[in-house]
Amino acid sequence: MKAIQFSRDLRVALTGAALTCAATVALADIKNYEFKLVEPTVKTGRDRTFAVKLIDKATGKAVPDAVIFATRLDMAPDAMQEMVTEVTPLPGSEPGTYRFKADFSMAGRWQLSLGAKVQGETGTVDNKLVIQADK
């Protein structure tokens, strides 16, 4: 009889502990993540490299191992959306830094549009960043 009561009490205690822990876990929101340019300017020309960091705004830390599935680089800020160039991913130099290569054929403002998935999060990080290309 005592073993049955002990077993029942143990189950209640473990269930209570599990519910308490689950209630205190703070889940991050996909809106807590954003891309930032490492350098806001590049020189015009072929095969120019640039880098972005994915930042967790709550902690200020870089987020490694995101899956970037959408990239677009165009001159939309200067009203030339049709001026598009190919973006090629490169290996990152440090965790949370994502490098790319592209041709910046004209001086001006280029808009980099990124879409990424963060490990363990639902939703998509979507950012548009402006890179200034100078001669």
C-alpha positions in Angstrom: 0.0 0.0 0.0 2.8 2.4 0.9 4.6 1.6 -2.4 1.4 2.5 -4.4 1.0 5.8 -2.5 4.7 6.6 -3.0 4.5 5.8 -6.7 1.4 8.1 -7.0 3.1 10.9 -5.1 6.2 10.6 -7.2 4.2 10.8 -10.4 2.4 13.9 -9.2 5.7 15.6 -8.1 7.4 14.8 -11.5 4.4 16.0 -13.4 4.3 19.3 -11.4 8.1 19.7 -12.0 7.7 19.1 -15.7 4.9 21.6 -16.0 6.8 24.2 -14.0 9.9 23.8 -16.2 7.8 24.0 -19.4 6.2 27.2 -18.3 9.5 28.9 -17.5 11.2 28.1 -20.9 11.3 31.3 -22.9 10.9 30.6 -26.6 12.6 33.0 -29.0 10.5 34.8 -31.6 11.7 34.8 -35.2 11.4 38.6 -35.0 14.4 38.6 -32.5 16.7 37.8 -35.4 18.1 40.2 -38.0 20.9 40.4 -40.5 23.5 43.2 -40.4 26.1 44.1 -42.9 29.7 43.7 -41.7 30.8 46.6 -44.0 28.1 48.9 -45.5 30.2 49.8 -48.6 32.0 47.9 -51.4 34.0 49.0 -54.4 32.4 48.6 -57.8 33.6 45.7 -60.0 33.4 42.0 -60.5 33.5 39.3 -57.8 33.3 41.7 -54.9 32.9 39.9 -51.5 30.7 41.1 -48.7 29.5 39.6 -45.5 26.5 39.8 -43.2 26.0 38.6 -39.6 22.8 37.1 -38.3 22.2 38.5 -34.8 19.9 37.5 -32.0 18.7 40.9 -30.9 17.8 39.6 -27.4 21.4 38.5 -26.7 23.4 40.5 -29.2 25.2 37.3 -30.2 25.8 36.0 -33.7 23.7 33.0 -34.8 25.5 30.2 -36.6 24.2 27.4 -38.8 21.2 29.3 -40.3 20.1 28.1 -43.7 20.0 31.0 -46.1 17.6 29.9 -48.9 16.8 33.2 -50.7 19.2 35.9 -51.9 18.6 38.8 -54.3 20.8 41.8 -55.1 19.3 44.6 -57.1 19.3 48.4 -57.3 15.8 49.0 -56.0 16.9 51.8 -53.6 17.9 53.8 -56.7 14.6 53.0 -58.6 16.3 50.3 -60.8 14.7 47.1 -59.6 15.4 45.5 -63.0 19.2 45.9 -62.4 19.8 42.5 -60.8 23.1 40.6 -60.2 23.8 37.1 -59.2 24.8 36.4 -55.5 27.1 33.5 -54.8 27.5 32.1 -51.3 31.0 31.7 -49.9 32.3 29.8 -46.8 31.9 31.9 -43.7 35.0 33.2 -41.8 33.5 32.8 -38.4 30.3 31.4 -36.8 27.3 33.6 -37.5 29.0 35.4 -40.4 27.7 34.6 -43.9 29.9 35.7 -46.9 28.8 36.3 -50.5 30.3 37.3 -53.9 28.6 39.4 -56.5 29.3 41.8 -59.4 28.7 45.5 -58.5 28.6 46.8 -62.1 27.5 50.4 -61.1 28.1 52.8 -58.3 25.0 53.4 -56.2 22.8 51.7 -53.6 22.2 48.0 -53.9 19.5 46.2 -52.0 20.4 42.7 -50.6 17.3 40.7 -49.8 17.8 37.6 -47.6 15.6 34.8 -46.4 16.8 32.3 -43.8 15.7 29.6 -41.4 17.2 29.6 -37.9 17.8 26.2 -36.3 15.0 25.4 -33.8 12.8 28.3 -34.7 9.6 28.4 -36.8 9.2 31.1 -39.4 11.6 32.9 -41.7 14.0 35.7 -41.1 13.5 38.2 -43.9 15.7 41.3 -44.2 16.5 43.9 -46.8 19.9 45.6 -46.4 21.4 48.4 -48.5 25.0 48.2 -49.7 26.6 51.3 -51.1 28.9 50.6 -54.1 31.5 53.3 -54.7 33.9 53.7 -57.5 
